[in-house]
């Protein structure tokens, strides 16, 4: 691994395991996951407040997905032109108040606009922070993508678990306000240490890098990300709703389903780089797929909240390292700008994560 990039001195060495840039990008992932995790326990309250049935919620989730898919290529192009450090700051600021705005939307029409904004800012931040993680990987000469996604899962765990409690005890608006303040603090801490990846402009050569690649590999990696993220999206958008409506769980317990999923995923992602080094990406993906299928069967066939929570945890273990492997590959392909490769992988991947769950609402209806 130490021969990867010989730019400095005679024998370049890896950076220390912990650097300011690594902490900063980890905080970006933590914040993004925390805000998104806070959305999961808010879904039942959001649906009830606006009088939405399963089909109505499916429409809202579809709009969220469309906002995400619209902004991912934009974020990828901006990151390639301006550098991910600048772009991730911009979209992080835009994403901070999203949950607070959702908490006060007065009607369905406004909610549609806000959900498009929510999806767009979250996804744009996602693309740019993944590109920033690739830049940190290259500077450190270490694989950090799995641990970055572990912090996203940890944020989801904290956001979902605390969100259910805060909504039950203090209401949706207070929960959204607390989430917004915490998110702002995390970004403020990360801000000065976010790596400023250099963008090299070489006229015609640079333009060629920013065109859609003809190499099929980025597209194949994107398809792999798509099938990895469909079950993740289903759990995020429908897990709490399923436990609340179908299994009769309380608001607090319904949030624990996604919390179990995120917690198990976070633990496995923190170990992900070691697992991949030991067994290889292919064996890791095969094992993860099998475990994820078992977990989904337990959730779907179980008839109690406890069984569902166990199933969600098993799903988290299975899905944990599928997406980090895909994104790391997308950002490190020869001849492909990292931001462009990640834009393709995330756009295809999130099309499964964000659009497919909306179809579940219409099927359930």
WOBELDA-V245837 format. One record per residue. N is the residue number from 0. RES is the residue in one letter. SS is DSSP state (H for helix, E for strand, L for the rest). PHI is phi as a letter, one per 30 degrees, with the letter a starting at -180 (999 if undefined). OMEGA is omega in radians with two decimals (999 if undefined). Layout:
N,RES,SS,PHI,OMEGA + N,RES,SS,PHI,OMEGA
//
This chain:
0,X,L,999,-3.06 + 1,X,L,d,3.11 + 2,X,L,c,-2.98 + 3,X,L,e,-3.03 + 4,X,L,b,-3.06 + 5,X,L,c,-3.12 + 6,X,L,c,-2.98 + 7,X,L,c,3.01 + 8,X,L,h,-3.09 + 9,X,L,d,-3.07 + 10,X,L,b,-3.11 + 11,X,L,d,3.14 + 12,X,L,c,3.09 + 13,X,L,d,3.02 + 14,X,L,d,3.05 + 15,X,L,e,-3.10 + 16,X,L,e,-3.12 + 17,X,L,c,3.05 + 18,X,L,b,3.14 + 19,X,H,d,-3.14 + 20,X,H,d,3.13 + 21,X,H,d,3.09 + 22,X,H,d,-3.11 + 23,X,H,d,-3.12 + 24,X,H,d,3.06 + 25,X,H,d,3.11 + 26,X,H,d,3.06 + 27,X,H,d,3.11 + 28,X,H,d,3.13 + 29,X,H,d,-3.13 + 30,X,H,d,-3.14 + 31,X,H,d,3.11 + 32,X,H,d,-3.13 + 33,X,H,d,3.14 + 34,X,H,d,-3.14 + 35,X,H,d,3.08 + 36,X,H,d,3.09 + 37,X,H,d,3.10 + 38,X,H,d,-3.05 + 39,X,H,e,3.13 + 40,X,H,d,3.12 + 41,X,H,d,-3.05 + 42,X,H,e,3.13 + 43,X,H,e,3.12 + 44,X,H,d,3.12 + 45,X,H,d,-3.14 + 46,X,H,d,-3.12 + 47,X,H,d,-3.10 + 48,X,H,d,-3.11 + 49,X,H,c,3.13 + 50,X,L,i,-3.09 + 51,X,L,c,2.99 + 52,X,L,c,-3.10 + 53,X,H,d,3.14 + 54,X,H,d,3.11 + 55,X,H,d,3.09 + 56,X,H,d,3.08 + 57,X,H,e,3.10 + 58,X,H,d,3.12 + 59,X,H,d,3.13 + 60,X,H,d,3.08 + 61,X,H,d,3.11 + 62,X,H,d,3.05 + 63,X,H,e,3.14 + 64,X,H,d,3.13 + 65,X,H,d,3.06 + 66,X,H,d,3.13 + 67,X,H,d,-3.10 + 68,X,H,d,3.12 + 69,X,H,d,-3.02 + 70,X,H,c,-3.11 + 71,X,H,d,3.10 + 72,X,H,d,3.11 + 73,X,H,d,3.13 + 74,X,H,d,3.11 + 75,X,H,d,3.14 + 76,X,H,d,3.12 + 77,X,H,d,3.13 + 78,X,H,d,3.12 + 79,X,H,d,-3.11 + 80,X,H,d,-2.98 + 81,X,H,c,-3.06 + 82,X,L,j,-3.06 + 83,X,H,d,-3.13 + 84,X,H,d,3.12 + 85,X,H,d,-3.03 + 86,X,H,d,-3.11 + 87,X,H,d,3.06 + 88,X,H,d,-3.10 + 89,X,H,d,-3.08 + 90,X,H,d,3.04 + 91,X,H,d,3.10 + 92,X,H,d,3.14 + 93,X,H,d,-3.07 + 94,X,H,d,-3.04 + 95,X,H,e,-3.04 + 96,X,L,d,-2.99 + 97,X,H,e,-3.08 + 98,X,H,d,3.10 + 99,X,H,d,3.10 + 100,X,H,d,3.12 + 101,X,H,d,-3.07 + 102,X,H,d,-3.07 + 103,X,L,c,3.14 + 104,X,L,d,-3.02 + 105,X,L,d,-3.05 + 106,X,L,a,-3.05 + 107,X,H,d,-3.11 + 108,X,H,d,3.10 + 109,X,H,d,-3.14 + 110,X,H,d,3.12 + 111,X,H,d,3.14 + 112,X,H,d,-3.10 + 113,X,H,d,3.13 + 114,X,H,d,3.06 + 115,X,H,d,3.10 + 116,X,H,d,3.13 + 117,X,H,e,3.14 + 118,X,H,d,-3.10 + 119,X,H,d,-3.12 + 120,X,H,d,3.12 + 121,X,H,d,-3.09 + 122,X,H,d,3.12 + 123,X,H,d,3.06 + 124,X,H,d,-3.13 + 125,X,H,d,-3.14 + 126,X,H,d,-3.06 + 127,X,H,d,3.13 + 128,X,H,d,3.02 + 129,X,H,d,3.07 + 130,X,H,d,3.10 + 131,X,H,d,3.09 + 132,X,H,d,3.08 + 133,X,H,d,3.11 + 134,X,H,d,3.11 + 135,X,H,d,3.08 + 136,X,H,e,-3.10 + 137,X,H,d,3.12 + 138,X,H,d,-3.10 + 139,X,H,d,-3.01 + 140,X,L,h,3.11 + 141,X,L,b,3.02 + 142,X,L,d,-3.14 + 143,X,L,b,-3.00 + 144,X,H,d,-3.13 + 145,X,H,d,-3.14 + 146,X,H,d,3.06 + 147,X,H,d,3.10 + 148,X,H,d,3.04 + 149,X,H,d,3.11 + 150,X,H,d,3.04 + 151,X,H,d,3.13 + 152,X,H,d,3.09 + 153,X,H,d,3.06 + 154,X,H,d,3.09 + 155,X,H,d,3.10 + 156,X,H,d,-3.12 + 157,X,H,d,-3.13 + 158,X,H,d,-3.12 + 159,X,H,d,-3.09 + 160,X,H,d,3.13 + 161,X,H,d,-3.12 + 162,X,H,d,3.11 + 163,X,H,e,3.13 + 164,X,H,d,-3.09 + 165,X,H,d,3.12 + 166,X,H,d,-3.12 + 167,X,H,d,-3.04 + 168,X,H,c,-2.98 + 169,X,H,b,3.12 + 170,X,L,j,-3.03 + 171,X,H,d,-3.08 + 172,X,H,d,3.11 + 173,X,H,d,3.10 + 174,X,H,e,-3.12 + 175,X,H,d,3.13 + 176,X,H,d,3.11 + 177,X,H,d,3.14 + 178,X,H,d,-3.13 + 179,X,H,d,-3.14 + 180,X,H,d,3.13 + 181,X,H,d,3.13 + 182,X,H,d,3.14 + 183,X,H,d,3.12 + 184,X,H,d,3.14 + 185,X,H,d,3.13 + 186,X,H,d,3.13 + 187,X,H,d,3.12 + 188,X,H,d,-3.09 + 189,X,H,d,-2.93 + 190,X,H,e,-3.04 + 191,X,L,d,-3.06 + 192,X,L,c,3.10 + 193,X,L,d,-3.05 + 194,X,L,d,3.11 + 195,X,L,c,-3.12 + 196,X,L,d,-3.07 + 197,X,L,d,3.06 + 198,X,L,c,-3.13 + 199,X,L,c,3.14 + 200,X,L,c,-3.13 + 201,X,L,b,3.10 + 202,X,H,h,-3.04 + 203,X,H,d,-3.13 + 204,X,H,d,-3.13 + 205,X,H,d,3.13 + 206,X,H,d,3.13 + 207,X,H,d,3.14 + 208,X,H,d,-3.02 + 209,X,L,c,3.02 + 210,X,L,d,3.10 + 211,X,L,d,-3.05 + 212,X,L,d,3.04 + 213,X,L,d,3.07 + 214,X,L,e,-3.09 + 215,X,L,d,-3.04 + 216,X,H,e,3.12 + 217,X,H,e,-3.13 + 218,X,H,d,3.08 + 219,X,H,d,3.08 + 220,X,H,d,3.09 + 221,X,H,d,3.09 + 222,X,H,d,3.08 + 223,X,H,d,3.10 + 224,X,H,d,3.14 + 225,X,H,e,-3.10 + 226,X,H,d,3.07 + 227,X,H,d,-2.98 + 228,X,H,c,3.07 + 229,X,H,e,3.14 + 230,X,H,d,3.11 + 231,X,H,d,3.11 + 232,X,H,d,3.12 + 233,X,H,d,-3.13 + 234,X,H,d,-3.12 + 235,X,H,d,-3.01 + 236,X,H,d,-3.05 + 237,X,H,c,-3.10 + 238,X,H,d,-3.14 + 239,X,H,d,3.14 + 240,X,H,d,3.12 + 241,X,H,d,-3.12 + 242,X,H,d,-3.12 + 243,X,H,d,-3.02 + 244,X,H,d,-3.04 + 245,X,L,c,-3.08 + 246,X,L,c,3.07 + 247,X,L,i,-3.13 + 248,X,L,d,3.05 + 249,X,L,d,3.12 + 250,X,H,e,-3.12 + 251,X,H,d,-3.12 + 252,X,H,d,3.12 + 253,X,H,e,3.09 + 254,X,H,d,-3.13 + 255,X,H,d,3.10 + 256,X,H,d,3.10 + 257,X,H,d,3.10 + 258,X,H,d,3.11 + 259,X,H,d,3.10 + 260,X,H,d,-3.11 + 261,X,H,d,-3.14 + 262,X,H,d,3.12 + 263,X,H,d,3.12 + 264,X,H,d,-3.13 + 265,X,H,d,-3.13 + 266,X,H,e,-3.11 + 267,X,H,d,3.12 + 268,X,H,d,3.06 + 269,X,H,d,3.11 + 270,X,L,c,-2.99 + 271,X,H,e,-3.12 + 272,X,H,d,3.11 + 273,X,H,d,3.14 + 274,X,H,d,-3.14 + 275,X,H,d,3.11 + 276,X,H,d,-3.06 + 277,X,H,d,-3.01 + 278,X,H,c,-3.11 + 279,X,L,i,-3.06 + 280,X,H,d,-3.07 + 281,X,H,d,3.13 + 282,X,H,d,3.12 + 283,X,H,d,3.14 + 284,X,H,d,3.13 + 285,X,H,d,-3.13 + 286,X,H,d,-3.14 + 287,X,H,d,3.14 + 288,X,H,d,-3.14 + 289,X,H,d,-3.13 + 290,X,H,d,3.14 + 291,X,H,d,3.12 + 292,X,H,d,3.12 + 293,X,H,d,-3.14 + 294,X,H,d,-3.14 + 295,X,H,d,3.09 + 296,X,H,d,3.12 + 297,X,H,d,3.12 + 298,X,H,d,-3.07 + 299,X,H,d,-3.07 + 300,X,H,c,-3.12 + 301,X,L,d,-3.11 + 302,X,L,b,3.11 + 303,X,L,b,3.13 + 304,X,H,d,-3.14 + 305,X,H,d,3.12 + 306,X,H,d,-3.14 + 307,X,H,d,3.14 + 308,X,H,d,3.08 + 309,X,H,d,3.12 + 310,X,H,d,3.10 + 311,X,H,d,3.13 + 312,X,H,d,3.12 + 313,X,H,d,3.06 + 314,X,H,e,3.13 + 315,X,H,d,3.09 + 316,X,H,d,-3.08 + 317,X,H,d,-3.04 + 318,X,H,d,-2.91 + 319,X,H,e,-2.97 + 320,X,H,c,3.13 + 321,X,H,d,-3.11 + 322,X,H,d,3.09 + 323,X,H,e,3.10 + 324,X,H,d,-3.13 + 325,X,H,d,-3.09 + 326,X,H,d,3.10 + 327,X,H,d,3.07 + 328,X,H,d,-3.09 + 329,X,H,d,-3.10 + 330,X,L,d,-3.07 + 331,X,L,b,3.14 + 332,X,L,c,-3.14 + 333,X,L,e,3.08 + 334,X,L,i,-3.14 + 335,X,L,b,3.08 + 336,X,L,e,-3.09 + 337,X,H,e,-3.13 + 338,X,H,d,3.10 + 339,X,H,d,3.10 + 340,X,H,e,3.12 + 341,X,H,d,3.11 + 342,X,H,d,3.11 + 343,X,H,d,-3.10 + 344,X,H,d,-3.11 + 345,X,H,d,3.13 + 346,X,H,d,3.11 + 347,X,H,d,-3.12 + 348,X,H,d,-3.10 + 349,X,H,d,3.02 + 350,X,H,d,3.04 + 351,X,H,d,-3.08 + 352,X,H,d,-2.99 + 353,X,H,c,-3.11 + 354,X,H,d,-3.12 + 355,X,H,e,3.12 + 356,X,H,d,3.10 + 357,X,H,d,3.10 + 358,X,H,d,3.11 + 359,X,H,d,3.13 + 360,X,H,d,3.14 + 361,X,H,d,3.09 + 362,X,H,d,3.14 + 363,X,H,d,3.12 + 364,X,L,d,999
//
